């Protein structure tokens, strides 16, 4: 078994853990013990899968073996399975890092301005910018789209980190939620690429398949954001929200 094959096996194992556990925090009550347990499992799984995705991308770009000779367009292969995979792995780790950090530093946002967190955001933006540029170069809009989404997400995070005025209480929970949904989007997209090229190689460059995780993930973000706003909306005088409603919202 080659080094690349060993990494693929590790990526599959950690990815399955993350992809399975990812739905636990969504289905359980926010802040409860089960929510935290499922969330930790998903984060650790995705951290491993993201790191191994980066390793696979670098081996695809610079490794000694000529991978997947059945794919004739080698430039597009480098783009999707090299630069885009590198970016998605970095983006996944970046979302995990930020999603956990906003909860850890909920009482002190300024901690997120340190070099340790800012370097991660810079790495995501840099790899995303190169992925987008390469996508323009090879004429593949999917690479441009995923790069744009990730860079915009990083800018939104920076707005939360660097804004001088205080945010309303509980804003960090919404940041935590959106980051970890983003983690799922990037991980599912990257994980699809590994399976697609082996199961249905004729559809490996089909943008409709690759766009699936983004459509589902953004829909979840919109759904829970609207649900959270309704739960937090001012109630008529004398009416108190049921505890379960508050628990299921972004508070």
Secondary structure, 3 states (H helix, E strand, C coil): CCHHHHHHHHHHHHHHHHHHHHHHHHHCCCCCHHHHHHHHHHHHHHHHHHHHHHHHHHHHHHCCCCCCCCCCCHHHHHHHHHHHHHHHHHHHHHHHHHHHHHHHCCCCHHHHHCHHHHHHHHHHHHHHHHHHHHHHHHCCHHHHHHHHHHHHHHHHHHHHHHCCCCCCCCHHHHHHHHHHHHHHHHHHHHHHHHHHHHHCHHHCCCHHHHCHHHHHHHHHHHHHHHHHHHHHCCCCCCCCCCHHHHHHCCC
